[in-house]
Amino acid sequence: MIEKEIGSNFHEIINSSINRIEDSKKIKFLDSGRSAISIILEQMNCKDMKVLLPIYTCESVIKPFVSRGCEIRYYKVDEKLEPDKEEFKKILQEYDPKLVYVHSYFGFDTLKKIRHEINELCKKDTLIVEDITHSMFSKVERINADFYLGSLRKWCSLPDGGVIEIVSERANTLFDGKNIFEENTSFLEARLRAQKQKEMYFNGRSQGKDKDFIQWFDKSEEILEQQGNIYTMSNYSRERIESIEWDALKKRRSENYRYLVDKMDEIKEIEAIFPNMSQDVVPLYCPVYVKKARNELRVFARKRNIMLPVIWPIPPEVEQILGDDSRWVYEHILAIPCDQRYTRTDMETIISTMKLFFEEA
């Protein structure tokens, strides 16, 4: 092995399973979270439909609504990544959305302040979608949603993988059960090529140009960004998903998170957003606020093969409407990798690297 990288794209090889997951009437497996959103919207007459989304979210969440002509409003999310309850209630009353989209952040229960208000919407004609991408392995209370959806590929080396669960009776009436989609073969081929080349590179078996896997990861993301169709989960992922050691994944992430948060107190320029983690939480990342020089810290760490992602740059759709509080979140948040690929030693390396940066700054 010639070097090690912390963070960035998954590339570990997943073995085939004797079991293959299949769609059912209530659960459909797709290529991505955006396909999961799109399959809901495809069942509806959504042009000019009033939609309520969180102001802090990914552009890939916003795009399916924009492309189908929805009328979008955004609700505020504070520095604890919790919606502002009073503002949320006010928007519901004044705007009267047809669809409300919510999600908890990084595996923590950040919907607790508005759970009652959301659940009350079940009595109205408002469709509720809960994105469980960040919280799918946490034992947080689910809202009374019509749909749950998420992206499995954010958690492991599955090249593609989104899921949607059709929960309520009114949601079920939107689906005829006959949706048949093709695989996103161009994305899958680019992603698998990137993963294979990266695995070979970091195990000293690369035969090609230095780190040419990077261009293939970029290519796969470009394909995903530009796709307009809905795609099913590939046979490749369907044949491998049940071979993943999910319990080990959850245990390692929790252990790494606790170490990072414990040591974060030693760096005054960094603040953990969720300093306390219960046994019920499985974290996607360890999210922090970097009080100064966030971009410089990322460059410093990257030179040492540590990738510290922002996760969500400011989407152009919300750039002009951001308040100061929401803009501060976008401009200071950082996601520290704590996933199952990494050991305590790797977490120590992250902490020591961040300490060194601020000592030299």
N, C-alpha and C positions, 0 to 999 in steps of 0.2 A: 504494500500500500504506500503510495507516494506522498499523500497528504490527506488532511481531513478538513471537511467543511462543516460548519454549524449553521443550520438554517437553510433557506432556499428550497428548491423543489425536491420532492421525494423521488427516490430512484431504486429502492430496495426491491428485489425480486419476490413476487408472491407466487406461491405454488398453487396448482389447480386443486380444487376440492372434489370430493366424491359427490357432493351435492351442488346443484345449480339453482340459483334463485329464479323464480318466475313471477310474472305479474299476476295479480288477482283482481277481483272486482273492486276491492277497496284500496289496494296498494299497487302503484305503478313505478317501475324503475326506469330512469331516464339517464341521459348522458351528463346532465348538469343541473344546477339549481335554476338557471335561467330557463331551461326547458320545462322545469316543474312549474315555474310561474306562468310561462307561455301556454301550457296545456290548460290551465285554469281559464286564462283570458280567451282562449280559442273557443271555449264553450259558451261565451257570453257575448252579448251585443255591447261591446265595451267602448265604442267611439263616444267621446264626450262623457263617459262615465266618471263620476266623482270618486277619487281614490285618495286615501290618507296614508302617507308613508312617513317613517322616521327621518328626520333631517340628517342624522348620522347613519349613513348606510353606503353600500357599494353601488357603483354605477351600473353594474350588471343587474342589480335589483330594479333600478329605475328604468333602464332602457326598454324592457318589454312593455311597460305601461306607456311610455312615450311613443314608441313605434306603432301602437294600436290606437293612438289618439285619445287617450284618457286625460281627463282634467285632474291635475295632481296638486294637492296641498301637503305640507309637511308639518309634523309636530316636533316640538323642541325636545332635545335630549341633553341633560345636564352633565356636569363633570364626573358624576358617579355613573354615567351612562344610563340614567333612569329618566323616563319621560316626565315632564312637568305636569303634574296631575291637574291643576286648575286650568292651565292652558289647553290640555287635552280635552277636558270636559267642555270648555268653551268652543273649541273647534268642532267637536261632535255636534253641539247644539246649533251652531251657526252654519256649518258647512253641509251637514247631513250627508256624509259620504255613503256611497253604495258598497265600497269595499275598504276595509281597514287592514293594513299590513303591519305586523309587529314581530319583533324578535328580541330575545335575550342576548346579551353580549358575553362572549368568551367563556361561556359555560355557567355563568352566575345568574341568579334570579333578579334581573333588572326590570321586571314587569310588575313587581309586587304592588307598587303604588297605584297602578291603573288597572289591575286585574279585575276588580269589581266592575269598573266602567265598561271594560271590554266584554265581560260576561253578560252584562245587561243588554248589550247589543244583540245577543241571541234572540231576544224577544222582539226585535225589529226585523226589517228586511235587509239588514246590512250583512254582507258576507265578511267573514273574519278569516284571515290567513296568518298562521303563525309559522315563521321561518325558524326551524329548530336546528339549523346548521351548527351553531355554536353550542347548543345545549342538548344535543341528541343523546349524549351519554351521561348527563347529569340528572339527578333525581329531583328536578325542580318541578313545581306544580305547573301543569299545562293549562292554558286557558281553554274556554269552551269554543274552540275554533271549528270552522267548517272544513278547513284543510290544514294539515301539517305538511311542510315540505323542507327539504334540506339537501345539502351537498356532502356526500360521503367522501369524495376525493380530497376534501380539505384535511382529512384526518390520517391518510395513509397513502400508499403507493398505487392505489387503484388509478389507472389513467383516466377513467371517466366514472361517473356515478352520482346521480341525483335520485331523489325519491319523493313521491307525493303520496300522502294518505288521505283518502276521502272519508271524512269523519261523520258529518251530519247527514240527515235525510235530504235536506234541501240541496246540499252539495252533490249528493248522489244523483239527484234528478237532472243535474247538468251533464252527466256522463252517460253515454249509451253503452259503454263497455266494449266498443268495437274499435277503439283507437289502435291503429297499427302504424308503427313508425320504423324507419330504417335506422341503421347505425350511422354515427357520424364518422365515416371511415377515414376521411382526410385528417380530422383531428386525432383520431386514434392512432393512425400510422405515424404522424409526427410526434405524438406524445410518447409512444412506445420506443421510437427510435431515440428520442432524447433520453429517456430513462435508461435504456440499454447502454448507450454510449457513456452516460455519466457513471453508471455502475462499473463499467470497464475501466474508465479513467481513474476512479478513486480506488480501484483494486489493482492498478498497475498493468492493466491488460489492454490499454487503448492502442489502436493501430492507426488512428487518424490524427487529424490536426488537433493541437492542444485545445482542450475545452470547446470543441466544436459542437458539443451537446447544447451549449447555451443558445445557439441560433435555432436549434430544433425546439427547445422549450418556448422561445419567443414566437416561432412559427405556429406552434400549437395554440398559444394564447391569441395570436392574431386571427386564426381561424375561428376560435370561439367567440371573439369580440364581434366578428362580422356575420356570424350565422343568424339567419332569420327563421330557419325551420326548427321543428321540434324533432329530437332524435331519441331513440331508445338507448338504454344501457347496452354496451357491447357484450357479445358472448364472452369475450376475454374476461371482463370484469365479473360477469354473472357466474363464471366457472371458478372464480378465485375468492370471492368475497367471504365465503364461509370458512376459508382456511386461515383467515386472519385471527390472531390471538387477541381478541378484543379486551379480555380481562387484564392481560399483561400491558396492553396499550394504556388502559385507564390507570393502572397502578403506577406505571413509570411517569406518566404525565403529572399525576398528583404529587409524587415524591419530588420531582424536579421543581415543580411550582413552589412547594413549601420551602425548599432550599433557597431559591431565588428571592422570594419575599423576605425571608429571614435575613439574608445578607444585604438586601436593598437598603436597609436602615443605615448602612455604613456609607452610603453615597447620598449626600445631601441634595445633589442636583436632580435626583430621580425619586419619583414618588409612585409607589404601587397603587393602582386604582382600587384593587380589591386586596387589602392587606390580610384579611382573614378568609380562610377557605374551609368550609365544612366538609365532612366526609361524603356529602351528597354531590359534590361538585367535581366534574372532570373538565379541566381547563383546555381550551383550544390553544391559547398562548398565555403568557404572563404579561398582561397589558400594563404599561407604566406611562407616566407623564415625564418628559424630559424638560426641565424648566428652562434650559438654555442650550444652544448649540446642538440641537437634535441632528441636523443634517451632517454637521461636522463629525459627530459621534458615529453616525452610520458609515461615513467614509473611512474613518479611523478603524472601525471594526472590520469593515469589508477587506481592508488591506491585510488583515490578519485572518481572513477566511471565515469571518463571523457575519452572517447576514441578519440584520435587524430590520424586519419589514415595518413599513407604516401601515400596511394592510389596505387602507382606503384613502387614496388621495382625494382631494375635494372634487366631487363630480361637477362637470360644467353646468349641469342642470340646476345646481343649487348655489353656485358660486356667487351670484348677484343677490341672493336673498338671505345669506348667512348673517345671523346676528353675531355680535362680538363673542358671546359665550360659546356658540357652536363652532365658530371659526377657531377659537382657542383650542378646542378639543381636536379638531382636524390637524392643527399645526404643531401640537405638542405630544400627541399620543405615539407610542411605539410598542410593537409587539415583540416580546422576547421569546425565542423558541424554547419550549420545554417538553417537546414531544418524545415519543418512545424510542427514537433513534439515539438518544443521548444519555450519557451517564452522569454521575455526580461530578466526575472530573471535568466534563464538558461544561457543566453549570459553573464550576469554579473558574474555568477559563473565561466564560462570559463576564462574570463579576470582576475578575482581576483586570480584564481588558477595559471595562467601563471605568473602573477606578483609575487605571493608568491614564486614560484619556483626560479625565477631569483634573488629575494631578499635574498634567503637562499643559493643560489649557491656560 
